[in-house]
């Protein structure tokens, strides 16, 4: 029987070489499940389609912030860790962070989720970190921040990133958003904002051109980081602070939606800040109406919205009954970030039908949900979404603050939900399929078993694109990156 199995297995390999290596790789993966180090060793090299939910300012590790702070001319209070640009009584130079071991440890614990917090809330500690480290991160500059985040993803075989980060200079954004127009008449408010758009767009193009060049240089890449010719491709998501007064929110959202409709490197717009904040709860409906108004008048660009990052510990039931549905129907979200509270939504079967009809994916952030909301394992809606056919992607959220990375999100998903290698490949492919990259995709039908005829052999080891296939990829960034991901799997499974 053993010899017969070998004969049949060899015949299958000769008949379908593209799937032989996949089967062997799946067996290696099952063996790697014996321990976390084995899983890490396996998954760090596995191709990962994308990280679609990453805040750059929260993705930089505390040690990098410490190193940058120690080089700055700032001062820090050893007790409160408050930062000042001026010498004050009781403050010490930030260079002391490198020599005072106790201060170093306190600082690293305070600006990340490392260490223990027996008396505190992970939720509160997480959001408090930003108040401490943001002033110290500014001297790093955008290029060093991006190079760290992009370089870390590249080292883990991630193909594509949509990064929530600045997309224009501080000066240009300040000018565009200063003295926002009153919102008693939304048409007049938008007309006032339109006068500010040209200068903002010109600055954004110059700003992103500089990031393309400087970050590629830091990473030793020959192509700009936004190019599909680079080994990892980057787009940006404009972020709007949800705790702004209505006029400020309107102005910021108008600027973001305009840029997303005019500058290809700005892939989408999102809203940020704690969803459970009282102001966020009170203003949610009015903010969705603002988004709906602007989206319909500014070219209907892409939106991905944080929605449902809530539990009963931080929210009454009432907001959770419609938070995700309204984000899709009024906020026009094509992806939902977190979606933890989905089980509380009214008419959940109807919501799932709508999400499938509109091809709305959910950005899953396992480590973040565990750290901030204490939601993990069977308490997480991961399996609820999968059981109802909702596409999911794995993401990092704030990997620096959370002491994680995309590999560890795959490890956590595997160990928590018992995923197979095929499950992980689907999650990886979802990253590009549900990205905001423009163009027709690689796959003709639902699922990933039916590539377009021109690419029917894309998973064969010896395949090379012919002239027609290259022409099609040149017209579609999504197609180009999906092909690159499939070829990365071929290389990984050899």
Backbone torsions as a table, in degrees:
resi	resn	phi	psi	omega
1	UNK	NA	-37.2	179.1
2	UNK	-63.8	-42.6	178.9
3	UNK	-65.6	-39.0	178.9
4	UNK	-62.9	-40.2	177.9
5	UNK	-61.2	-42.8	-179.5
6	UNK	-64.8	-39.1	179.6
7	UNK	-64.7	-46.6	179.9
8	UNK	-63.9	-40.0	179.8
9	UNK	-64.4	-41.5	179.4
10	UNK	-65.4	-40.4	178.3
11	UNK	-63.0	-39.8	178.7
12	UNK	-64.0	-37.5	179.3
13	UNK	-63.9	-42.0	-179.6
14	UNK	-67.2	-34.4	-177.9
15	UNK	-76.4	-33.6	-175.1
16	UNK	-142.3	72.2	-175.9
17	UNK	-61.5	-25.0	-177.5
18	UNK	-65.9	-26.5	-174.5
19	UNK	-103.6	-11.3	178.2
20	UNK	-64.0	-48.8	-178.7
21	UNK	-65.9	-33.3	177.0
22	UNK	-62.0	-42.5	179.9
23	UNK	-64.6	-42.4	178.7
24	UNK	-64.7	-38.6	179.3
25	UNK	-66.8	-38.4	177.4
26	UNK	-61.9	-36.9	177.5
27	UNK	-68.0	-38.2	176.8
28	UNK	-63.2	-38.4	178.7
29	UNK	-64.2	-45.1	179.6
30	UNK	-60.7	-38.2	177.5
31	UNK	-66.7	-35.2	-178.4
32	UNK	-69.1	-15.9	-180.0
33	UNK	-68.8	-7.0	-178.3
34	UNK	-62.0	-29.6	-177.6
35	UNK	-153.3	158.0	179.0
36	UNK	-64.8	-43.2	178.1
37	UNK	-58.4	-37.8	177.9
38	UNK	-66.4	-39.2	177.7
39	UNK	-65.3	-43.0	178.6
40	UNK	-59.6	-46.6	-178.9
41	UNK	-59.7	-38.2	179.1
42	UNK	-73.8	-47.9	-169.1
43	UNK	-80.6	-21.5	-179.6
44	UNK	-64.1	-28.7	178.9
45	UNK	-95.0	-9.9	-179.3
46	UNK	-66.7	133.6	178.3
47	UNK	-59.5	131.9	178.8
48	UNK	-120.9	123.0	-172.8
49	UNK	-57.5	-49.4	-173.5
50	UNK	-165.1	158.6	163.2
51	UNK	-115.2	109.3	-173.3
52	UNK	-99.9	-2.5	-176.8
53	UNK	-138.4	87.5	-177.3
54	UNK	-142.7	121.1	175.0
55	UNK	-90.9	114.3	-174.1
56	UNK	-58.9	-42.0	-177.2
57	UNK	-65.1	-26.9	177.0
58	UNK	-95.0	-3.1	-177.8
59	UNK	-92.6	-15.5	179.1
60	UNK	-76.9	134.0	-177.3
61	UNK	-73.4	151.0	-177.2
62	UNK	-58.0	-33.8	-179.8
63	UNK	-64.6	-35.5	177.3
64	UNK	-68.8	-38.8	176.7
65	UNK	-63.5	-42.4	178.3
66	UNK	-59.8	-47.7	-179.3
67	UNK	-61.3	-41.6	179.0
68	UNK	-66.8	-42.5	-179.2
69	UNK	-63.1	-39.0	-177.9
70	UNK	-65.3	-23.8	179.6
71	UNK	-88.7	-10.6	-175.6
72	UNK	-85.9	171.4	179.1
73	UNK	-98.1	32.2	-178.0
74	UNK	-90.1	171.2	176.2
75	UNK	-128.1	150.3	-175.7
76	UNK	-134.5	140.1	176.7
77	UNK	-81.8	116.3	-177.1
78	UNK	-61.0	-21.1	-178.6
79	UNK	-88.8	-57.5	-176.3
80	UNK	-88.6	-16.3	-175.2
81	UNK	66.3	16.9	173.1
82	UNK	-65.5	149.4	-175.7
83	UNK	-115.1	143.2	178.0
84	UNK	-138.8	147.7	173.9
85	UNK	-84.5	-7.5	-179.0
86	UNK	-118.4	149.9	176.4
87	UNK	-69.6	131.1	179.3
88	UNK	-131.8	159.8	178.8
89	UNK	-59.5	128.3	178.8
90	UNK	87.3	-14.3	178.3
91	UNK	-83.0	151.9	177.3
92	UNK	-123.8	156.2	176.8
93	UNK	-60.8	143.6	-179.3
94	UNK	-64.1	-16.8	176.0
95	UNK	-63.0	-20.7	177.4
96	UNK	-65.5	-16.1	176.8
97	UNK	-61.2	-23.2	-179.0
98	UNK	-88.9	-14.2	-174.7
99	UNK	-116.2	-24.4	-179.4
100	UNK	-97.1	103.0	-173.0
101	UNK	-62.8	-38.3	179.1
102	UNK	-66.6	-41.4	178.3
103	UNK	-65.1	-40.4	178.1
104	UNK	-59.1	-48.9	-178.5
105	UNK	-63.1	-42.5	179.6
106	UNK	-63.3	-40.3	-179.5
107	UNK	-64.6	-48.8	-178.4
108	UNK	-62.5	-38.9	177.1
109	UNK	-66.0	-36.9	-174.5
110	UNK	-74.2	-30.2	-175.4
111	UNK	-104.0	14.6	175.9
112	UNK	-152.3	179.6	179.7
113	UNK	-93.4	12.5	175.7
114	UNK	-74.7	163.2	179.8
115	UNK	81.6	176.1	-178.2
116	UNK	-104.2	151.0	178.6
117	UNK	-133.2	66.8	-173.4
118	UNK	-62.3	-25.8	-176.7
119	UNK	-106.6	-0.5	-173.4
120	UNK	-120.4	172.8	179.3
121	UNK	-97.1	133.8	174.6
122	UNK	-60.8	-38.6	177.7
123	UNK	-57.1	-52.3	-176.7
124	UNK	-69.4	-40.2	-179.9
125	UNK	-62.0	-43.4	-179.4
126	UNK	-56.3	-52.7	-176.0
127	UNK	-71.8	-26.1	176.7
128	UNK	-69.7	-26.3	-178.5
129	UNK	-58.5	-35.6	-175.5
130	UNK	-64.8	-35.2	179.5
131	UNK	-64.6	-29.6	-178.1
132	UNK	-83.7	-44.1	-169.7
133	UNK	-94.5	-20.3	-177.1
134	UNK	-58.4	-44.7	178.0
135	UNK	-60.5	-32.8	-178.2
136	UNK	-80.6	-19.3	179.4
137	UNK	-82.0	-21.8	-175.7
138	UNK	-58.4	-40.1	179.0
139	UNK	-63.8	-19.3	177.7
140	UNK	-62.1	-36.4	-176.3
141	UNK	81.0	158.0	-174.9
142	UNK	-65.3	-32.3	-175.0
143	UNK	-69.6	-43.2	178.5
144	UNK	-65.7	-39.7	178.3
145	UNK	-62.1	-50.1	-178.6
146	UNK	-65.0	-40.2	-179.0
147	UNK	-61.3	-39.2	178.0
148	UNK	-63.8	-48.1	-175.3
149	UNK	-68.2	-46.0	-178.5
150	UNK	-69.1	-41.4	179.7
151	UNK	-62.4	-40.2	178.7
152	UNK	-64.2	-42.5	178.7
153	UNK	-65.9	-42.8	179.4
154	UNK	-58.6	-40.4	-179.4
155	UNK	-66.2	-16.3	179.4
156	UNK	-106.3	18.0	175.5
157	UNK	63.7	34.2	172.8
158	UNK	-82.8	135.5	-174.3
159	UNK	-91.9	-27.7	-169.0
160	UNK	-152.3	145.2	179.2
161	UNK	-133.4	137.4	165.2
162	UNK	-115.1	107.5	-169.4
163	UNK	-105.3	127.7	172.9
164	UNK	-78.9	109.7	-174.1
165	UNK	-161.0	174.4	176.9
166	UNK	-63.2	143.7	178.1
167	UNK	-124.4	4.4	177.0
168	UNK	-152.9	167.5	-179.0
169	UNK	-68.1	155.9	177.4
170	UNK	-58.8	-41.0	-177.8
171	UNK	-62.6	-44.0	-178.9
172	UNK	-67.3	-40.8	179.2
173	UNK	-67.6	-40.4	177.6
174	UNK	-59.9	-42.3	-178.9
175	UNK	-66.7	-40.5	-177.8
176	UNK	-70.3	-30.2	-172.7
177	UNK	-105.0	-5.7	-179.8
178	UNK	-67.9	142.9	-179.8
179	UNK	48.6	64.7	-178.5
180	UNK	-62.4	145.6	-178.7
181	UNK	-68.4	150.6	177.3
182	UNK	-63.2	148.8	-174.1
183	UNK	-108.0	18.5	176.2
184	UNK	-66.9	-25.8	173.4
185	UNK	-129.0	104.0	-173.3
186	UNK	-66.4	-34.5	178.6
187	UNK	-63.9	-43.4	178.0
188	UNK	-66.6	-37.5	178.6
189	UNK	-63.3	-41.3	178.5
190	UNK	-68.1	-38.7	177.4
191	UNK	-59.9	-39.5	177.6
192	UNK	-66.1	-39.7	179.8
193	UNK	-69.0	-33.8	-178.8
194	UNK	-58.3	-30.1	179.5
195	UNK	-67.4	-22.5	-178.2
196	UNK	-92.1	-14.8	-173.5
197	UNK	-63.6	-45.5	-175.0
198	UNK	-57.4	-43.6	-179.8
199	UNK	-65.8	-38.7	179.3
200	UNK	-65.8	-42.7	-179.9
201	UNK	-64.7	-43.2	178.6
202	UNK	-60.2	-42.6	179.1
203	UNK	-66.4	-41.1	-179.4
204	UNK	-60.8	-41.4	179.4
205	UNK	-63.6	-43.3	178.4
206	UNK	-64.5	-42.9	-179.1
207	UNK	-62.9	-47.7	-177.5
208	UNK	-72.2	-31.3	172.6
209	UNK	-58.9	-42.9	180.0
210	UNK	-64.9	-41.8	178.3
211	UNK	-63.9	-41.8	177.5
212	UNK	-53.4	-46.5	-175.1
213	UNK	-76.2	-50.2	-172.0
214	UNK	-71.9	-40.4	-179.6
215	UNK	-69.2	-40.7	175.8
216	UNK	-59.2	-40.0	178.5
217	UNK	-63.0	-44.9	179.4
218	UNK	-63.3	-33.0	-178.0
219	UNK	-91.0	-2.8	-179.4
220	UNK	70.5	31.7	179.8
221	UNK	-97.0	145.6	179.6
222	UNK	-83.4	-27.8	-178.2
223	UNK	-104.7	154.1	174.8
224	UNK	-57.1	149.8	-176.3
225	UNK	-67.3	-18.6	177.9
226	UNK	-87.0	-3.4	-175.2
227	UNK	-87.5	144.4	173.9
228	UNK	-71.4	-9.3	176.3
229	UNK	-79.0	-17.9	177.1
230	UNK	-76.0	154.6	179.8
231	UNK	-67.8	-19.6	170.8
232	UNK	-137.5	134.4	-172.5
233	UNK	-112.1	140.4	-172.6
234	UNK	-124.1	137.3	166.5
235	UNK	-128.1	168.1	-174.6
236	UNK	-122.7	149.4	176.7
237	UNK	-117.3	119.8	178.1
238	UNK	-71.5	133.8	-177.9
239	UNK	-113.7	139.9	179.8
240	UNK	-118.2	131.7	-176.9
241	UNK	-79.3	118.0	-173.2
242	UNK	-74.3	-10.4	-178.8
243	UNK	-93.4	6.2	176.6
244	UNK	-69.6	152.2	168.8
245	UNK	-59.0	161.7	-172.6
246	UNK	-56.5	-43.4	-178.8
247	UNK	-62.7	-43.0	178.6
248	UNK	-65.8	-40.1	177.4
249	UNK	-62.7	-44.2	178.9
250	UNK	-59.0	-48.4	-177.6
251	UNK	-62.7	-44.3	-178.0
252	UNK	-67.5	-41.9	178.8
253	UNK	-66.2	-39.2	177.4
254	UNK	-61.8	-44.3	178.8
255	UNK	-62.0	-44.5	-178.3
256	UNK	-65.3	-45.2	-179.3
257	UNK	-66.6	-35.9	176.5
258	UNK	-63.2	-48.1	-179.6
259	UNK	-62.3	-39.8	-179.7
260	UNK	-66.1	-24.2	178.7
261	UNK	-87.9	-14.4	-172.6
262	UNK	-118.3	-27.9	-176.3
263	UNK	-112.8	112.7	-174.1
264	UNK	-59.0	-26.5	-179.0
265	UNK	-76.8	-14.1	173.1
266	UNK	-93.7	99.6	-169.1
267	UNK	-78.6	-27.0	-172.4
268	UNK	-169.4	-179.4	177.2
269	UNK	-128.2	144.2	176.3
270	UNK	-137.4	165.5	173.9
271	UNK	-116.3	141.2	-174.7
272	UNK	-128.4	168.9	-178.2
273	UNK	109.2	158.8	-175.5
274	UNK	-57.7	125.6	-177.8
275	UNK	-70.5	-21.6	-178.9
276	UNK	-89.6	-3.0	178.1
277	UNK	-57.9	139.3	-179.0
278	UNK	-53.5	-38.7	179.5
279	UNK	-66.9	-38.9	178.1
280	UNK	-63.0	-41.1	179.1
281	UNK	-65.1	-46.2	-177.2
282	UNK	-69.0	-33.0	-172.7
283	UNK	-96.4	-1.1	-172.3
284	UNK	-57.2	-50.7	-176.3
285	UNK	-62.3	-43.1	179.7
286	UNK	-66.1	-35.4	178.5
287	UNK	-67.5	-37.8	176.7
288	UNK	-64.3	-36.7	177.6
289	UNK	-66.3	-38.5	176.7
290	UNK	-62.6	-45.6	179.6
291	UNK	-61.3	-44.7	-179.7
292	UNK	-59.6	-44.8	179.2
293	UNK	-60.7	-50.9	-175.3
294	UNK	-69.9	-39.8	-178.8
295	UNK	-59.2	-40.9	-178.8
296	UNK	-72.0	-17.7	-177.3
297	UNK	-108.1	-6.3	-176.1
298	UNK	-122.6	35.2	171.0
299	UNK	89.1	5.5	178.4
300	UNK	53.6	54.1	-179.3
301	UNK	-74.6	175.9	-176.1
302	UNK	-73.1	140.7	173.4
303	UNK	-130.5	136.7	167.9
304	UNK	-127.6	125.6	-170.0
305	UNK	-121.6	132.6	167.2
306	UNK	-60.1	124.0	179.8
307	UNK	-154.6	133.7	178.1
308	UNK	78.9	21.8	172.7
309	UNK	-84.2	63.0	-170.7
310	UNK	-142.0	151.2	169.3
311	UNK	-140.4	173.5	179.7
312	UNK	-63.9	-22.1	177.7
313	UNK	-67.3	-27.3	-174.3
314	UNK	-119.1	-1.1	-176.1
315	UNK	-152.2	144.3	167.1
316	UNK	-64.3	166.5	179.1
317	UNK	-66.3	-36.8	-169.6
318	UNK	-54.5	-48.5	179.0
319	UNK	-62.2	-31.8	-176.3
320	UNK	-74.9	-11.4	-179.3
321	UNK	-74.0	-15.9	-175.8
322	UNK	-148.2	8.0	-173.6
323	UNK	-61.8	-44.6	-178.0
324	UNK	-74.2	-44.2	-179.7
325	UNK	-59.6	-45.9	-179.3
326	UNK	-66.6	-33.6	178.1
327	UNK	-64.0	-30.2	178.5
328	UNK	-84.2	-46.1	-172.7
329	UNK	-80.2	-41.1	178.7
330	UNK	-97.0	-37.0	-178.6
331	UNK	-86.3	-6.0	175.9
332	UNK	55.5	34.2	179.6
333	UNK	-70.9	129.0	174.1
334	UNK	-92.3	-14.0	170.7
335	UNK	-140.5	151.4	177.6
336	UNK	-113.6	130.8	177.1
337	UNK	-92.5	123.1	178.2
338	UNK	83.8	-75.1	178.0
339	UNK	61.9	30.9	-174.4
340	UNK	-67.5	-33.7	-173.8
341	UNK	-88.6	16.8	-170.8
342	UNK	-58.5	-32.0	-176.7
343	UNK	-62.5	-21.9	179.9
344	UNK	-85.7	-3.7	-177.8
345	UNK	-67.2	139.6	173.5
346	UNK	-63.2	145.4	178.1
347	UNK	45.5	62.1	-177.4
348	UNK	-60.5	-42.1	176.2
349	UNK	-58.1	-39.4	178.0
350	UNK	-65.6	-39.1	177.3
351	UNK	-62.8	-44.2	179.4
352	UNK	-63.5	-38.6	177.0
353	UNK	-61.6	-43.8	-179.5
354	UNK	-63.9	-41.7	179.7
355	UNK	-62.8	-39.9	178.9
356	UNK	-68.8	-40.9	179.1
357	UNK	-63.4	-37.0	-178.1
358	UNK	-92.9	1.9	178.8
359	UNK	57.8	44.7	178.9
360	UNK	-87.7	123.6	177.4
361	UNK	-99.5	163.1	177.9
362	UNK	-117.2	129.6	177.8
363	UNK	-87.0	106.4	-177.2
364	UNK	-88.2	132.5	-178.5
365	UNK	-130.0	82.0	-168.8
366	UNK	-64.7	-49.5	-177.8
367	UNK	-64.6	-42.1	178.5
368	UNK	-61.0	-45.0	-179.4
369	UNK	-64.1	-34.9	178.2
370	UNK	-70.5	-44.0	-177.4
371	UNK	-70.2	-42.0	-172.5
372	UNK	-89.4	-44.3	-172.3
373	UNK	-106.3	-6.3	-175.4
374	UNK	60.2	34.5	178.6
375	UNK	-108.7	119.9	179.9
376	UNK	-156.5	171.0	175.8
377	UNK	55.6	-133.6	-177.3
378	UNK	-68.0	-13.3	177.2
379	UNK	-79.9	-11.7	-177.0
380	UNK	-89.4	143.9	-177.9
381	UNK	-81.0	11.9	-179.2
382	UNK	-49.7	-52.4	-178.1
383	UNK	-69.7	-31.4	177.2
384	UNK	-62.7	-44.9	177.5
385	UNK	-62.4	-47.9	-177.0
386	UNK	-62.5	-41.0	-178.9
387	UNK	-63.6	-23.1	-179.0
388	UNK	-105.3	14.7	172.0
389	UNK	74.1	22.8	178.8
390	UNK	-88.8	124.5	-178.6
391	UNK	-67.9	139.0	-178.0
392	UNK	-123.3	151.7	169.8
393	UNK	-128.1	149.4	175.1
394	UNK	-96.9	137.4	-173.1
395	UNK	-145.3	170.2	-174.1
396	UNK	-100.6	-26.6	-176.5
397	UNK	66.4	-86.8	179.8
398	UNK	-133.1	77.0	-168.8
399	UNK	-66.1	-27.9	178.4
400	UNK	-70.6	-49.7	178.4
401	UNK	-63.4	-40.1	-175.7
402	UNK	-84.3	-3.4	179.8
403	UNK	57.7	49.6	-178.6
404	UNK	-137.1	-172.1	172.2
405	UNK	-164.9	176.1	-173.0
406	UNK	-67.5	-34.3	175.4
407	UNK	-57.6	-44.4	-179.0
408	UNK	-68.2	-26.9	174.5
409	UNK	-67.6	-38.2	175.9
410	UNK	-68.0	-39.1	176.9
411	UNK	-62.0	-47.1	-178.3
412	UNK	-63.0	-43.0	179.4
413	UNK	-63.3	-41.1	180.0
414	UNK	-63.2	-49.0	-175.0
415	UNK	-73.7	-30.3	-177.9
416	UNK	-80.5	-41.1	-170.8
417	UNK	-114.0	7.4	175.3
418	UNK	62.0	41.7	-174.4
419	UNK	-75.0	150.8	175.1
420	UNK	-91.8	170.7	175.7
421	UNK	-60.9	-39.7	177.7
422	UNK	-63.8	-37.5	176.4
423	UNK	-59.8	-44.3	-178.8
424	UNK	-67.9	-36.2	176.7
425	UNK	-64.0	-38.1	177.0
426	UNK	-63.5	-45.3	178.1
427	UNK	-60.9	-40.4	178.6
428	UNK	-63.7	-47.1	179.8
429	UNK	-64.6	-34.7	177.5
430	UNK	-57.9	-32.4	-177.5
431	UNK	-57.2	-38.3	178.8
432	UNK	-90.7	-36.5	179.3
433	UNK	-58.1	-38.8	-177.4
434	UNK	-105.1	17.2	171.8
435	UNK	-74.3	176.0	176.8
436	UNK	-101.2	21.8	173.1
437	UNK	-64.9	138.1	-178.5
438	UNK	-81.5	158.9	173.6
439	UNK	107.2	164.6	177.0
440	UNK	-70.4	146.9	-177.1
441	UNK	-90.5	-176.4	-176.4
442	UNK	-79.7	-27.7	-168.0
443	UNK	-105.1	139.1	-174.8
444	UNK	-84.2	-34.5	-172.5
445	UNK	-130.2	175.6	177.9
446	UNK	-58.3	143.3	-175.3
447	UNK	86.3	179.5	-173.4
448	UNK	-120.1	27.2	-179.1
449	UNK	-100.4	0.6	-174.9
450	UNK	-130.9	78.7	175.0
451	UNK	-66.0	157.8	175.4
452	UNK	-57.0	149.9	-175.2
453	UNK	-52.7	-37.4	-178.5
454	UNK	-65.3	-16.2	-176.7
455	UNK	-123.4	25.1	-175.5
456	UNK	-61.9	-23.4	-177.7
457	UNK	-107.4	18.0	-172.6
458	UNK	-61.2	-24.0	-178.4
459	UNK	-92.5	3.9	177.0
460	UNK	-83.4	138.7	-174.8
461	UNK	-54.7	-37.4	-173.7
462	UNK	-90.9	2.5	-175.2
463	UNK	-64.1	140.8	171.8
464	UNK	-135.0	139.4	-179.8
465	UNK	-68.1	134.7	174.5
466	UNK	-83.6	-176.7	-175.2
467	UNK	-61.0	-38.7	-178.7
468	UNK	-68.0	-42.5	178.7
469	UNK	-64.0	-40.4	178.5
470	UNK	-64.6	-37.0	178.7
471	UNK	-65.8	-40.0	177.8
472	UNK	-64.9	-41.9	179.6
473	UNK	-66.1	-32.9	179.2
474	UNK	-66.6	-23.3	-178.7
475	UNK	-92.1	-12.2	-174.8
476	UNK	-138.9	112.8	177.9
477	UNK	-66.9	-36.5	178.2
478	UNK	-62.7	-47.1	178.6
479	UNK	-58.8	-45.1	-178.3
480	UNK	-60.1	-42.7	-178.0
481	UNK	-76.7	-30.7	175.7
482	UNK	-67.9	-38.7	175.1
483	UNK	-63.7	-43.3	178.8
484	UNK	-60.4	-39.6	178.5
485	UNK	-65.1	-43.8	179.1
486	UNK	-61.9	-39.5	178.4
487	UNK	-69.4	-32.0	175.9
488	UNK	-65.5	-36.7	175.9
489	UNK	-66.6	-39.7	177.5
490	UNK	-58.3	-46.0	179.7
491	UNK	-64.6	-40.9	-177.8
492	UNK	-66.6	-33.9	-173.6
493	UNK	-91.1	-0.3	179.6
494	UNK	-70.1	NA	NA
